[in-house]
Amino acid sequence: MTRELLVAGGGIGGLAAAIAARRAGWEARLFEQAWVLSEVGAGIQLGPNATRILAEWGLLEGELRERAFTPQRVRLRDGLDGGELGSLSVGDMEQRYGAPYLTVHRADLQAALLAAARNAGMRLHTGRKVEKVSEHEGCVRATAGPGPEVEAEALVAADGLWSEVRAQVVGDGPPERTGHLAYRGLVLQADLPPPLRSREVTVWLAPRMHLVTYPVRGGDVLNAVCIVEGSVAGDPRDWDQLAVRTELEAALGPVDAQVREQIAAIPEWRLWALHDRPPVPTADYLAQGRIALLGDAAHPMRPYLAQGAGMAIEDARELQRVLAIADDRVVDVPTAFRRYALNRWQRVARVQARSRRNGTIFHARGPLRAARNLGLRMLGGRLMDQPWLYAA
């Protein structure tokens, strides 16, 4: 019997869910409000917990692996004096954890996921946003305008931080302002002076801000993300606003010259006012009945553990496992989705909480900053490594 999954949202999480459904033997129909699937933004880091799944799906062969980059090290520096605080070897993670640590442009990852989903038989509907969902006996109905109502055995909402499906299923209000602003930019490494070029992930930590840089596009492009504390006017849902460099520079505070030089070298910055939700409190926040939430729609997290995309990919892999056993005879869809939620909620809540804690540590001042620096200088990579995260 053919079973069909509706997927709301065509980002990384939604495409991963469509791949998972096809691998589980389900039909997959994906609805995306944009007319063209194109991922803006900049780079992301993918730990072994995520790349292990991409490898299983055959996505680390060919173009994606060529366009991704394997940094050899993550290095932490004091943003006030430029001194090294600690470092972690990541070039050998394939040997240690069974999968590589990669940095990749979001657009490259999305293109690879889209190609894999299409090759697997996903049906794509662009220009159609899932606006209303309702569950009936044995099925889910969705209004995806403009267009007729659609019906299937199950639905996964991967429609992002401001998910309209979540609002109907969980009903816990809008996301919260974090008080942090993320500035993102890209620059060709060839256009940088040699001292500013990089083959590793570098993180500068300073009071009330931090800067992260790493290569993408096979190492040809340097990605930069600078997060400062503050607020901005405008639509909070706009995560790709054109930024003014002078406003970023004014928010930095008394940082080291290397930080200012790195920021001045980026030709254009984009701005994103960060919002999130508290860590997931129960399994009910990830699935109810025949509707499941995935990625940012389920558990948005601050980017201080570099695991937003990784957790969405993990969600999709667990979705694949439960869909493979959901036949509505021995195991029905609500039971399968309940297992998905029970198997995911504690892990994603831990990652959400750890990401929040990292934000406090990264932006520390006074005694907390001094204790952080001392601990990193003494223990370095032992503090930075995350076996509980990467080995799962």
C-alpha positions as CSV (number, residue, x, y, z in Angstrom):
1,M,0.0,0.0,0.0
2,T,1.4,3.4,-1.0
3,R,1.7,5.8,2.0
4,E,2.3,9.5,1.5
5,L,4.0,12.1,3.7
6,L,3.4,15.8,3.3
7,V,6.4,18.0,4.1
8,A,5.9,21.7,4.9
9,G,9.1,23.7,4.1
10,G,11.9,23.3,1.6
11,G,14.9,24.2,3.6
12,I,17.6,21.8,4.8
13,G,15.2,20.1,7.3
14,G,12.3,19.7,4.8
15,L,14.5,18.2,2.1
16,A,16.1,15.8,4.5
17,A,12.7,14.7,5.7
18,A,11.7,14.1,2.1
19,I,14.8,12.0,1.5
20,A,14.1,10.1,4.7
21,A,10.5,9.4,3.7
22,R,11.5,8.0,0.3
23,R,14.2,5.8,1.9
24,A,11.5,4.5,4.2
25,G,9.3,3.5,1.3
26,W,6.9,6.4,1.5
27,E,5.8,8.9,-1.2
28,A,6.9,12.4,-0.3
29,R,5.3,15.7,-1.4
30,L,7.1,18.9,-0.4
31,F,5.4,22.3,-0.3
32,E,7.6,25.4,-0.2
33,Q,6.2,29.0,-0.2
34,A,9.0,30.3,-2.4
35,W,8.8,29.9,-6.1
36,V,12.4,28.9,-6.4
37,L,14.3,26.8,-3.9
38,S,17.4,28.8,-3.2
39,E,19.2,29.0,0.1
40,V,20.6,32.4,1.1
41,G,22.8,32.9,4.1
42,A,26.4,31.8,4.4
43,G,28.3,28.8,5.8
44,I,27.5,26.1,8.3
45,Q,29.5,23.6,10.3
46,L,28.6,20.0,10.1
47,G,29.9,17.7,12.9
48,P,30.3,13.9,12.5
49,N,26.8,13.3,13.9
50,A,25.4,15.0,10.8
51,T,28.0,14.0,8.1
52,R,27.6,10.3,9.2
53,I,23.9,10.5,8.0
54,L,24.8,12.4,4.9
55,A,27.3,9.7,4.1
56,E,24.7,6.9,4.7
57,W,22.5,8.7,2.2
58,G,25.3,8.9,-0.4
59,L,25.5,12.7,-0.2
60,L,29.2,12.9,0.6
61,E,30.2,11.6,-2.8
62,G,30.8,13.9,-5.7
63,E,30.1,17.6,-5.8
64,L,29.1,18.2,-2.2
65,R,32.3,16.7,-0.9
66,E,34.3,18.7,-3.4
67,R,32.6,22.0,-2.4
68,A,32.7,21.3,1.3
69,F,35.9,21.9,3.3
70,T,37.6,19.8,5.9
71,P,39.3,22.1,8.4
72,Q,42.2,20.6,10.4
73,R,41.5,22.5,13.6
74,V,39.1,24.7,15.6
75,R,41.1,27.4,17.4
76,L,39.8,29.7,20.1
77,R,41.4,33.1,20.7
78,D,40.9,35.9,23.2
79,G,39.1,38.7,21.3
80,L,40.7,41.4,23.5
81,D,44.4,40.5,23.0
82,G,44.4,37.9,20.2
83,G,46.1,35.3,22.3
84,E,45.3,31.6,21.8
85,L,43.0,30.0,24.4
86,G,42.8,26.5,23.2
87,S,42.4,24.3,20.1
88,L,40.8,21.1,19.0
89,S,41.9,18.9,16.2
90,V,39.0,18.2,13.8
91,G,40.8,17.0,10.7
92,D,41.0,13.5,12.2
93,M,37.4,13.2,13.3
94,E,36.7,10.7,10.5
95,Q,39.1,8.3,12.3
96,R,37.8,9.1,15.8
97,Y,34.1,9.3,15.1
98,G,33.6,7.6,11.8
99,A,32.6,10.7,9.8
100,P,34.3,14.0,8.9
101,Y,33.9,17.5,10.3
102,L,33.0,19.7,7.4
103,T,32.3,23.4,6.7
104,V,30.0,24.1,3.8
105,H,28.0,26.9,2.2
106,R,24.3,26.4,3.0
107,A,23.4,26.7,-0.7
108,D,25.7,23.8,-1.6
109,L,24.2,21.6,1.1
110,Q,20.7,22.5,0.0
111,A,21.5,21.9,-3.7
112,A,22.8,18.4,-2.8
113,L,19.7,17.6,-0.7
114,L,17.4,18.8,-3.4
115,A,19.1,16.7,-6.1
116,A,19.0,13.6,-3.8
117,A,15.3,14.2,-3.0
118,R,14.4,14.6,-6.6
119,N,16.4,11.6,-7.7
120,A,14.5,9.6,-5.0
121,G,11.1,10.6,-6.4
122,M,10.0,13.5,-4.2
123,R,7.3,15.6,-5.7
124,L,8.0,19.3,-5.3
125,H,5.4,22.1,-5.1
126,T,6.9,25.6,-5.0
127,G,4.9,28.8,-4.5
128,R,2.6,26.9,-2.1
129,K,2.7,27.6,1.6
130,V,1.2,25.2,4.1
131,E,-1.2,27.5,6.0
132,K,-3.6,25.2,7.8
133,V,-3.5,21.6,8.9
134,S,-6.2,19.4,10.5
135,E,-6.2,15.7,11.4
136,H,-9.1,13.4,10.5
137,E,-9.5,9.7,11.0
138,G,-6.6,8.0,9.3
139,C,-5.3,11.1,7.5
140,V,-4.0,14.7,7.7
141,R,-5.4,17.5,5.5
142,A,-3.5,20.6,4.7
143,T,-4.4,23.8,3.0
144,A,-1.3,24.8,0.9
145,G,-2.3,28.0,-0.9
146,P,-2.8,28.9,-3.6
147,G,-4.1,25.5,-4.5
148,P,-6.5,22.8,-3.5
149,E,-6.5,21.1,-0.1
150,V,-4.2,18.0,0.0
151,E,-4.5,14.9,2.1
152,A,-2.1,12.2,3.2
153,E,-1.3,9.7,5.9
154,A,1.1,12.0,7.8
155,L,2.6,15.5,7.7
156,V,6.0,16.8,8.9
157,A,6.4,20.5,9.5
158,A,9.9,21.8,8.7
159,D,8.7,25.3,8.0
160,G,11.2,27.0,10.3
161,L,11.5,29.2,13.3
162,W,8.2,31.0,12.6
163,S,6.3,27.7,11.8
164,E,2.6,28.2,11.1
165,V,2.0,24.5,11.6
166,R,3.6,24.6,15.1
167,A,1.3,27.5,16.0
168,Q,-1.7,25.2,15.3
169,V,-0.3,22.0,16.8
170,V,1.6,23.3,19.9
171,G,0.2,26.8,20.2
172,D,2.9,28.2,22.5
173,G,3.2,31.6,21.0
174,P,6.0,33.2,18.9
175,P,9.7,32.8,19.3
176,E,11.6,35.0,21.8
177,R,14.1,37.7,21.1
178,T,17.6,36.7,22.3
179,G,19.1,40.2,22.3
180,H,21.8,38.9,20.0
181,L,22.4,40.0,16.4
182,A,24.2,37.8,13.9
183,Y,26.2,39.5,11.1
184,R,27.2,37.2,8.2
185,G,29.6,37.7,5.3
186,L,31.7,36.0,2.7
187,V,34.9,36.9,0.9
188,L,37.1,35.2,-1.6
189,Q,40.3,34.1,0.1
190,A,42.3,35.4,-2.9
191,D,41.0,38.9,-2.1
192,L,42.3,38.8,1.4
193,P,45.8,39.7,2.6
194,P,47.8,36.5,3.5
195,P,47.6,37.1,7.3
196,L,43.7,37.0,7.1
197,R,43.4,33.9,5.0
198,S,42.5,30.7,6.9
199,R,42.3,26.9,6.5
200,E,40.7,26.4,10.0
201,V,37.8,27.4,12.1
202,T,38.8,30.4,14.3
203,V,36.7,31.8,17.1
204,W,37.5,35.1,18.8
205,L,35.8,35.5,22.2
206,A,35.3,39.0,23.7
207,P,32.9,40.6,26.1
208,R,29.4,40.8,24.7
209,M,30.5,39.5,21.2
210,H,32.3,36.8,19.3
211,L,33.6,36.3,15.7
212,V,33.8,33.0,13.9
213,T,35.6,32.5,10.5
214,Y,36.1,29.3,8.5
215,P,36.6,28.3,4.8
216,V,33.8,27.0,2.5
217,R,33.5,26.3,-1.2
218,G,36.5,24.0,-1.2
219,G,38.5,26.5,0.8
220,D,38.2,29.3,-1.8
221,V,35.8,31.4,0.2
222,L,36.1,32.6,3.8
223,N,32.8,32.7,5.8
224,A,32.5,35.0,8.8
225,V,29.8,35.3,11.4
226,C,30.0,38.0,14.1
227,I,27.5,38.0,16.9
228,V,27.0,41.0,19.1
229,E,24.5,41.9,21.7
230,G,21.9,44.5,20.8
231,S,18.6,45.0,19.0
232,V,17.4,46.1,15.6
233,A,14.2,47.6,14.2
234,G,12.3,45.9,11.4
235,D,10.5,42.6,10.7
236,P,11.9,40.0,13.1
237,R,11.2,37.3,10.5
238,D,13.7,38.9,8.1
239,W,16.9,36.9,8.6
240,D,18.7,38.3,5.6
241,Q,18.8,42.1,6.0
242,L,21.5,44.2,4.5
243,A,23.8,45.3,7.3
244,V,25.8,48.5,7.8
245,R,29.4,47.7,8.7
246,T,29.9,50.9,10.8
247,E,27.0,49.7,13.1
248,L,28.8,46.4,13.5
249,E,32.1,48.0,14.2
250,A,30.5,50.3,16.8
251,A,29.0,47.3,18.6
252,L,32.3,45.5,18.9
253,G,33.8,47.3,21.9
254,P,37.6,47.3,22.6
255,V,38.5,44.2,20.6
256,D,41.9,43.2,19.2
257,A,43.1,44.7,16.0
258,Q,42.9,41.3,14.3
259,V,39.2,41.2,14.9
260,R,38.7,44.6,13.4
261,E,40.9,43.8,10.4
262,Q,38.9,40.6,9.7
263,I,35.6,42.5,9.9
264,A,36.8,45.3,7.7
265,A,37.9,42.8,5.0
266,I,34.4,41.5,4.4
267,P,32.9,43.5,1.6
268,E,29.2,43.1,2.5
269,W,27.4,42.0,5.7
270,R,23.9,40.6,6.1
271,L,22.1,40.9,9.4
272,W,19.9,38.4,11.3
273,A,18.2,39.2,14.7
274,L,18.4,35.9,16.6
275,H,15.2,34.4,18.1
276,D,14.7,31.1,19.8
277,R,12.6,29.1,22.1
278,P,13.3,27.4,25.5
279,P,14.6,23.9,25.4
280,V,12.0,21.3,24.5
281,P,10.1,20.4,27.7
282,T,8.4,17.2,26.7
283,A,7.9,14.9,23.7
284,D,4.5,16.5,23.0
285,Y,6.4,19.5,21.5
286,L,7.8,17.3,18.7
287,A,4.8,15.3,17.5
288,Q,1.0,15.0,18.1
289,G,-1.1,12.4,16.3
290,R,-0.2,12.3,12.6
291,I,1.8,15.6,12.6
292,A,5.5,15.8,13.5
293,L,7.7,18.9,13.8
294,L,11.3,18.9,12.6
295,G,14.3,21.2,12.8
296,D,13.7,24.8,13.7
297,A,10.0,24.3,13.7
298,A,10.5,21.9,16.6
299,H,13.6,23.1,18.5
300,P,15.2,26.3,17.3
301,M,18.6,26.8,18.9
302,R,21.2,29.5,19.2
303,P,24.2,29.0,16.9
304,Y,26.8,28.6,19.7
305,L,27.2,24.9,19.3
306,A,26.9,24.9,15.4
307,Q,24.2,22.2,15.5
308,G,21.1,23.7,14.0
309,A,21.4,21.9,10.6
310,G,22.9,18.9,12.3
311,M,19.9,18.4,14.6
312,A,17.5,18.7,11.6
313,I,19.4,16.0,9.8
314,E,19.4,13.8,12.8
315,D,15.6,14.4,13.1
316,A,15.1,13.3,9.5
317,R,17.2,10.1,10.1
318,E,15.0,9.2,13.1
319,L,11.9,10.0,11.0
320,Q,13.2,7.5,8.4
321,R,13.4,4.8,11.1
322,V,9.9,5.2,12.4
323,L,8.3,5.7,9.0
324,A,9.8,2.4,7.9
325,I,7.8,0.5,10.6
326,A,4.6,2.6,10.3
327,D,2.1,0.6,8.3
328,D,-1.1,1.5,10.1
329,R,-1.6,-2.2,10.8
330,V,1.0,-3.3,13.4
331,V,2.3,0.2,14.1
332,D,0.1,3.2,13.2
333,V,1.5,6.6,12.3
334,P,0.6,8.3,15.7
335,T,2.5,5.5,17.5
336,A,5.5,5.9,15.1
337,F,5.5,9.6,15.5
338,R,5.3,9.2,19.3
339,R,8.4,7.1,19.1
340,Y,10.1,9.7,17.0
341,A,9.3,12.4,19.6
342,L,10.4,10.2,22.6
343,N,13.7,9.3,20.9
344,R,14.5,12.9,20.0
345,W,13.2,15.4,22.6
346,Q,15.8,14.9,25.3
347,R,18.8,15.1,23.0
348,V,17.6,18.2,21.2
349,A,16.7,19.9,24.5
350,R,20.3,19.1,25.7
351,V,21.7,20.7,22.6
352,Q,19.5,23.7,23.0
353,A,20.5,24.2,26.6
354,R,24.2,23.7,25.8
355,S,24.0,26.3,23.0
356,R,22.5,28.8,25.3
357,R,25.2,28.1,27.9
358,N,27.9,28.5,25.3
359,G,26.5,31.9,24.4
360,T,27.0,33.1,28.0
361,I,30.5,31.7,28.1
362,F,31.5,33.1,24.7
363,H,30.4,36.6,25.7
364,A,31.6,36.5,29.3
365,R,33.0,39.5,31.2
366,G,34.8,39.9,34.5
367,P,35.5,36.8,36.7
368,L,33.6,34.5,34.4
369,R,35.8,35.5,31.4
370,A,38.9,35.0,33.5
371,A,37.8,31.5,34.7
372,R,36.9,30.6,31.1
373,N,40.3,31.6,29.8
374,L,42.1,29.8,32.5
375,G,40.1,26.6,31.9
376,L,40.7,26.7,28.2
377,R,44.4,27.4,28.5
378,M,44.8,24.4,30.9
379,L,42.5,21.9,29.2
380,G,42.1,23.2,25.7
381,G,40.8,20.4,23.4
382,R,39.5,18.3,26.3
383,L,37.0,21.0,27.0
384,M,36.2,21.7,23.4
385,D,35.6,18.1,22.2
386,Q,32.0,16.8,22.4
387,P,32.0,13.0,22.3
388,W,28.4,12.9,23.6
389,L,27.4,14.9,20.6
390,Y,29.6,13.6,17.8
391,A,29.6,9.9,18.6
392,A,25.8,9.6,18.7
